[in-house]
Amino acid sequence: MISSASTSRNWGSARERAVFSPVWPERSFCFHPSLPPRRNSAVEEISQFQPTMLTWPGMGGGSISLPYLESEITGDIPARFRYYGYLNDGEFMRACQARGIKFFGVVFCAQGWEVPAVLSADGRQVIDLNLPEGQTHSSWLGLREFSQNSVPGLWGSFESYFPDGLHDSRGHRVDDLWTEGSCIDITGSPIRTQWVEVVGMSHQCHFMDLNNIVWRNYLRAIIRIQIDSGVDGVQFDEPMAPTQYGGCFCYDCVEGFRNFLTQSPSTRHEAVRKILGAARLDIKAWLLGEGLSRIDEAPAEVADAYAEFTKDSLTRSMRELADYARTYAMEHHGRRVAVSANVYDALPVYDEFVDFLDVLVPEHAHTRWNQGVWTRYAAAFARGLPLCAGINPYNEHTLAELSDGFARGKLSSRLSTLMFEAAALGINLAVPYGSWMGNQRPGAMYVPAGPTSAAQDFIVENAELIDAEPANPVAVLYSVESNYLRAARALRGTPEKQTGRHSLELAQPPLVLAGDLVQSGIAFDVVFVSDTAERGELLLNSLAGYDVVMAHGCERLSDQQLAILEDYLRSGGRIIADDAFGGESNSAGVARLVGAPGFSTGNRVPKDAILDLGGSDEHESIAVSLRRVRTDSDGDRAALHLVNYQFDEDADRVPRRLVRPTVRLPFLPTNASLIRPGVPARDLELMPSEGGVIMEAFEFDQYAIVHLR
């Protein structure tokens, strides 16, 4: 079904504006999980970007210990640091809330830390902490010491937080949380989260296991402390499984996969059950018997089934934690808290997260100067939820180029173009404020305040036209059931350096098609099709506004989805599919569709469904999006959004473009206003043209909105 998120969970504004605010130091490495103490000046500086919420703002130290987390929130700040305006996380939170900025406590789902330390002789004071390799240290501080009560002079007892201790799924009491809560490889060794361990440092981070009830119960304690402190929401970072490390082979994951295969009604898993049958569906025993050590070394059907198990188990675990956060806040404090999560590239493994989250905060891993494919895909993935994307350092050098350019007083228009692109295509780009540069490069991303706040001012001033619903003539269907395994397989690969398009996109036909449409400057939306039980049936009005539906990579469609597509054709719509359409669906339903008027195969959008930009310019590097503004009393209105991807490196600016757009709408507009950043709005002349209107020619540089009414 094609759907939007449940309105019962609507929270905040339709389009949240975020600041990506770890506030890491400018000339130092970014050390997880404890985010640096903030100063009063940070609140002032953040406020100029007009955020409604912050991402990664603080309270992350629970992955070291619960007492450490409490010290982050309420710990004393020495007078010397007060002199310079330093705050603990609780004070920083309240200062943000006083300005109407929502604060989320960060729960690092995959991180469990041990940090080298030097303690005083009586063990009551930390003399040094988080030392580099080769430097002598006398102790460690982390989950192991906390769970074993080995630093009583520093931290309260484990039992003061867990009176009965923590017990695993077999009832055994945990002695070492750091080891017993972690993911393990096939040899029984804990898996390390190498992307956050800083090169040259002695600290160690285990990849913790969301399938393990021990770790989930510990995360519940982090949630309780954050909610007790007054957070507006809980942000789950890294809700993931160690797929890139070959899989986890702890008891819970091995048994979980066995149960998944045993209970699965899918005929696709028959072959897997036969392959693993001799090992009684024990994936670890089977791999060892075959001389293998990783899931991705198994036959494709086994690796695919494990990917499906991962999707199912992650969804179940995170739904449990999200429900717990909301229930605890209501029962103990009589208030609601919001729940967000980092869903990375809005990967289809997180498809069902949309059903129980309030806001999405993906850390987009492969940011590029033109993100027309991913941004439209992410907006569709969100299904009506606010989505605030952060920039990740592992992104083909875009972040490093920006940071280096800012240091030279350049590239501010590059960032604002990224912000305008996100706004025009349906999401929010979180403004970087001390965002991280990875574990191999010191420094943090701080944006030029003037140009960035000017871009944000423009977005805020025109929110009504930006937050409007899509009204483009073309829809690209993204079938989760058809493409999830393609995406899972692609993640076992590497980025495509030659084309600049990540393998995740290249592996999925709807995104390949979307890339072609972006290159052609065509106005389109991505529309998600998913079979999750909570979302009901696909509704005809999800497609009714589109002239053309492009259905590439849609092999697995339910009977209900096929019926809705058939109704769409009967209403006068057109479907353009690839040759594989419906190949794993009900053959009778597919046959009715394929033989119906309006159905064809190919990859070209009909000319009458292309929004013509006219003028004398080439338009391959312009993003185009049409939005309909619904109001109760002002009559029909629409907004045409144009974003210019061109950039003049020598002049350090976006060059002007000349356009003369033609649009066709359900109503005939008689007035138009041209709205551009830094330029007073002016009226545009409209002339009738083939059932629509053609505008007078105009120029723009980064971004233009034409308000039609």
ABEGO torsion letter per residue (X at the ends): XBBBBBAAABBEBABBBBBBBAGBBAABBBBOABBBBBBAAAAAAAAAAGBABBBGAEGAAAAABAAAAAAAAABBBBAAAAAAGBBBAAAAAAAAAAAGBBBBBBBBAABBBBBBBBBBAAGABBABBGBBBGBBBABBBEAAAAAAGABAAABBBAAAABAAEBBBAAGBBBABAAAAABBBBAAGBBBBBAAABBBGBABBBBBBBAABAAAAAAAAAAAAAAAAAGBABBBBBGBBBAAAAGEBABAAAAAAAAAAAAABABAAAAAAAAAAAAAGGBAAAAAAAAGBABAAABBAAAAAAAAAAAAAAAAAAAAAAAAAAAAAAAAAAGBBBBBBBBAEAGBAAAAAAAAABABBBBBBABBBABAAAAAAAAAAAAGGBBBBBBBBABAGGAAAAAAAAAAAGBGAAAAAAAAAAAAAAGBBBBBBBGBBAEAABBEBBBBBAAAAAAAAAAAAAAAAAAABBBABABBBBBBAAAAAAAAAAAAABBBBAAAGBBAAAAABAAAAAAAAAAAAGBBBBBBBBBABAAAEBBBAAAAAABABBBBBGBABBBAAAAAAAAAAAAAGBBBBBBAABGAABBAAAAAAAAABBGBBBEABBBAAABBBAEEABBAAABBBBBBBBBBAAAEBBBBBBBBBABBBAAAGBBBBBBBBBBBBBABBBABBBBBBBGBBBBBBBBBBBGGBBBBBBBBBBABBBBBBX
